[in-house]
């Protein structure tokens, strides 16, 4: 197995990395958002609230008999 940061062989003490330095570089990437998972949710809270209200209205329409 190779280190995901630099490609060198891994060391059991810091696996899956080759060194503490590469492990720290990986941790820094998590902290600065490099590994962030993209979201499909609206980023703007007002847009989110509007979407929730619309979903609630739609649910109420479906519950009423025609």
Secondary structure, 3 states (H helix, E strand, C coil): CECCCCCCECCHHHCCCCCHHHHHHHHHHHHCCCCCCCCCCCCCHHHHHHHHHHHHHHHHHHHCCC
